[in-house]
Amino acid sequence: MSTSTKAKNSRPVQLLGRAGMACYGVVHLLIAYLAIRIVAAGGGQEADGRGAISELGATGGVLLWVVAVGLIAYGLWQALMAATGYSWVGKTRRRVAKRVASVARCVMGISLGVYAIQLASGAGGEGSGDQQQQEFTGKLLALPAGPFLVAVLAAVVLGVAVAAALKGIRKSFLDDLDFSSLPSGTRTWVEQLGRVGYLAKAVVFGLVGVLIGFAAFSHDPGQAGGLDAALRTLAAQPFGSALLIAVAAGLAAFGAYCFGAAWAHRK
């Protein structure tokens, strides 16, 4: 057994990683809350991961530190999963896809954790997720064949949206869970929360991909945006408030799913 496999399966790493996944769920619950505030007030804190961390920071420093450590632990756990995890997946192609997804979650968890540490220590943080997305898109557009590169990025994000939708429809996320470790009668709840949650994430990833695509075709990085821009774009559509409330409910469902998945995730 390799060193990384032993580390991944050790009890302290498992406990920290699973606690971190619960923190990841808390972030999604806060994003859902911030999305509802868009409907209620038409503004407020950015409805994305950084906005969720900032909202949490307003409640007190100790909780922010706990979530910061948890998110970094979650990111490191995902790094170990990317290196040696998903041994229960039979097909090599699916195992590789899951490990690539773990790399993305590793980056997300650690980046949010570092941002939380910056806020908790009073150092402040960089711009919002939308600003960072626009700056990155602007740098890509400035390169030779920049619009093509941005279009490729849009296609990748849309591919992620399709993958999330299929995950929700096919309920393939259940393959990574061991329900024998959950209290009896909870499988149906975890299954339904995960299904709704992944479908909601598919919607927001799809909107982000469309915004990046607009930036590619218009050569305007200001057209791009992250999760917050996607949610506000949705709110601006006909029946947008109802649609945004539905998506917010889905994101909240994903946040709740993370608690069950943290408990039952396979090693």
C-alpha positions in Angstrom: 0.0 0.0 0.0 1.4 3.4 -1.0 2.1 6.2 1.5 -0.6 8.3 0.0 -3.1 5.5 0.2 -2.2 4.9 3.9 -2.5 8.6 4.6 -5.9 8.8 2.9 -7.3 5.8 4.8 -5.9 6.9 8.2 -8.6 7.8 10.8 -7.4 11.4 11.5 -7.3 12.2 7.7 -10.7 10.7 7.2 -12.2 12.6 10.1 -10.7 15.9 9.0 -11.7 15.4 5.4 -15.3 14.5 6.3 -15.6 17.4 8.7 -14.3 19.6 5.8 -16.9 18.3 3.5 -19.5 19.3 6.0 -18.0 22.8 6.0 -18.3 22.7 2.2 -22.0 22.0 2.7 -22.2 25.0 5.0 -20.8 27.2 2.2 -23.5 26.0 -0.2 -26.3 26.6 2.4 -25.0 30.2 2.8 -24.9 30.6 -1.0 -28.5 29.5 -1.1 -29.3 32.1 1.6 -27.5 34.8 -0.4 -29.4 33.9 -3.5 -32.7 34.3 -1.7 -31.5 37.7 -0.6 -31.1 38.7 -4.2 -34.8 38.0 -4.7 -35.8 39.7 -1.5 -33.6 42.8 -1.7 -32.2 42.8 -5.2 -28.6 43.1 -4.0 -26.5 42.3 -0.9 -23.5 40.1 -0.6 -22.2 38.3 -3.7 -23.9 34.9 -3.9 -20.8 32.8 -4.4 -18.3 31.0 -2.3 -16.4 34.1 -1.3 -19.6 35.9 -0.5 -20.6 33.0 1.7 -17.3 33.2 3.5 -17.7 36.9 4.0 -21.2 36.4 5.3 -19.9 33.9 7.8 -17.1 36.3 8.8 -19.8 38.7 10.0 -21.0 36.2 12.6 -17.7 35.9 14.5 -14.0 35.0 14.1 -14.0 31.5 15.8 -16.6 30.0 13.4 -14.7 31.5 10.4 -11.5 29.9 11.6 -13.2 26.5 12.0 -14.6 26.7 8.5 -11.3 27.8 7.1 -9.4 24.9 8.6 -12.3 22.5 7.5 -12.2 23.7 3.9 -8.4 23.3 3.7 -8.7 19.8 5.2 -11.4 19.0 2.6 -9.1 20.3 -0.2 -6.2 18.1 1.0 -8.5 15.1 1.4 -9.7 15.6 -2.2 -6.0 15.8 -3.3 -5.5 12.3 -1.7 -8.6 11.1 -3.4 -7.3 12.4 -6.7 -4.0 10.5 -6.2 -5.3 7.1 -4.9 -9.0 7.2 -4.4 -12.1 5.7 -6.1 -10.7 2.1 -6.1 -14.3 0.9 -6.0 -14.9 2.3 -9.5 -14.5 -0.5 -12.0 -14.0 1.3 -15.2 -10.7 3.1 -15.6 -12.2 6.0 -17.5 -14.8 6.7 -14.8 -12.1 6.5 -12.1 -9.9 9.0 -14.0 -12.9 11.4 -14.4 -13.7 11.2 -10.7 -10.0 11.9 -9.8 -10.0 14.9 -12.1 -13.2 16.2 -10.4 -11.4 15.7 -7.0 -8.6 17.9 -8.3 -11.1 20.7 -9.0 -12.7 20.3 -5.5 -9.2 20.4 -4.0 -8.5 23.7 -5.7 -11.9 25.1 -4.7 -11.6 23.9 -1.0 -8.1 25.2 -0.5 -8.8 28.6 -2.2 -11.9 29.2 -0.1 -10.1 28.1 3.0 -7.2 30.5 2.3 -9.7 33.3 1.7 -11.4 32.6 5.0 -8.0 32.7 6.7 -7.3 36.1 5.1 -10.6 37.4 6.4 -10.2 35.9 9.9 -6.7 37.4 10.2 -7.9 40.8 9.1 -5.7 40.7 6.0 -8.7 41.1 3.7 -9.1 39.3 0.4 -8.9 39.7 -3.3 -11.8 40.7 -5.4 -15.1 38.9 -5.8 -15.5 35.7 -7.8 -17.1 37.7 -10.7 -14.1 40.1 -10.7 -11.6 37.3 -10.7 -13.5 35.5 -13.6 -13.6 38.7 -15.6 -9.9 39.4 -15.0 -8.9 35.9 -16.0 -11.1 36.1 -19.1 -9.5 39.4 -20.0 -6.0 37.9 -19.8 -7.1 35.1 -22.0 -8.7 37.4 -24.6 -5.4 39.4 -24.7 -3.5 36.3 -25.9 -3.2 35.2 -29.5 -6.3 33.3 -30.4 -7.7 34.6 -27.1 -11.4 34.5 -28.2 -10.9 30.8 -29.2 -9.3 30.0 -25.8 -12.2 31.7 -24.0 -14.7 29.7 -26.1 -12.9 26.5 -25.2 -13.2 27.5 -21.5 -16.9 28.1 -22.0 -17.2 24.7 -23.6 -15.4 23.1 -20.6 -17.7 24.7 -18.1 -20.7 23.7 -20.1 -19.3 20.2 -20.1 -19.1 20.3 -16.3 -22.8 21.4 -16.3 -23.8 18.4 -18.4 -21.8 16.1 -16.2 -23.5 17.5 -13.1 -26.9 17.1 -14.7 -26.2 13.5 -15.7 -24.9 12.8 -12.2 -28.2 14.0 -10.8 -30.4 12.2 -13.3 -28.5 8.9 -13.1 -27.8 9.3 -9.4 -24.3 8.1 -10.0 -23.1 10.0 -7.0 -24.5 7.1 -4.9 -21.6 4.9 -6.1 -19.3 6.9 -3.8 -21.4 6.4 -0.7 -21.6 3.5 1.7 -25.1 3.6 3.2 -24.4 0.9 5.7 -22.7 3.6 7.8 -25.8 5.9 7.8 -28.7 5.6 10.2 -31.5 3.5 8.8 -34.1 5.3 6.8 -31.8 8.1 5.6 -30.9 6.7 2.2 -34.0 8.2 0.5 -33.3 11.6 2.0 -29.6 11.7 1.0 -30.5 10.3 -2.5 -33.1 13.0 -3.2 -31.1 15.9 -1.7 -28.1 14.8 -3.9 -30.2 14.5 -7.0 -31.8 17.9 -6.6 -28.5 19.5 -5.6 -26.6 18.3 -8.6 -29.3 19.4 -11.0 -29.2 22.9 -9.4 -25.4 23.0 -9.8 -25.9 22.0 -13.4 -28.1 25.0 -13.9 -25.6 27.5 -12.4 -22.6 25.9 -14.2 -24.5 26.1 -17.4 -25.3 29.8 -16.9 -21.6 30.5 -16.1 -20.6 28.7 -19.3 -23.0 30.8 -21.3 -21.7 34.0 -19.8 -18.1 33.0 -20.7 -19.3 32.2 -24.2 -20.8 35.7 -24.6 -17.5 37.1 -23.5 -15.7 35.0 -26.2 -18.0 36.1 -29.0 -18.2 39.8 -27.9 -14.5 40.0 -27.0 -15.7 41.7 -23.8 -14.4 40.2 -20.5 -17.1 42.2 -18.7 -19.7 39.8 -20.1 -18.1 36.9 -18.2 -18.9 36.2 -14.6 -19.0 33.5 -11.9 -21.7 32.0 -9.8 -23.0 35.4 -8.5 -23.4 36.8 -12.0 -25.1 33.6 -13.2 -27.7 33.8 -10.3 -28.3 37.5 -11.0 -28.7 36.8 -14.7 -31.3 34.2 -13.9 -33.1 36.6 -11.6 -33.3 39.1 -14.5 -35.2 36.7 -16.7 -39.0 36.4 -17.0 -40.2 34.6 -13.9 -36.7 35.0 -12.7 -37.5 35.3 -9.0 -39.3 31.9 -9.0 -36.5 30.4 -11.0 -33.9 31.8 -8.6 -35.8 30.5 -5.6 -35.9 27.1 -7.1 -32.2 27.1 -7.8 -31.5 28.4 -4.3 -33.5 25.5 -2.9 -31.4 23.1 -5.0 -28.2 24.6 -3.7 -29.5 24.3 -0.2 -30.3 20.7 -0.9 -26.8 20.1 -2.1 -25.4 21.7 1.1 -27.6 19.4 3.2 -26.5 16.4 1.0 -22.9 17.2 1.8 -23.6 16.4 5.5 -24.8 12.9 4.6 -22.1 12.3 2.0 -19.4 13.4 4.5 -20.7 10.6 6.9 -21.1 7.9 4.3 -18.3 8.6 1.7 -16.3 5.5 0.8 -12.6 5.4 1.8 
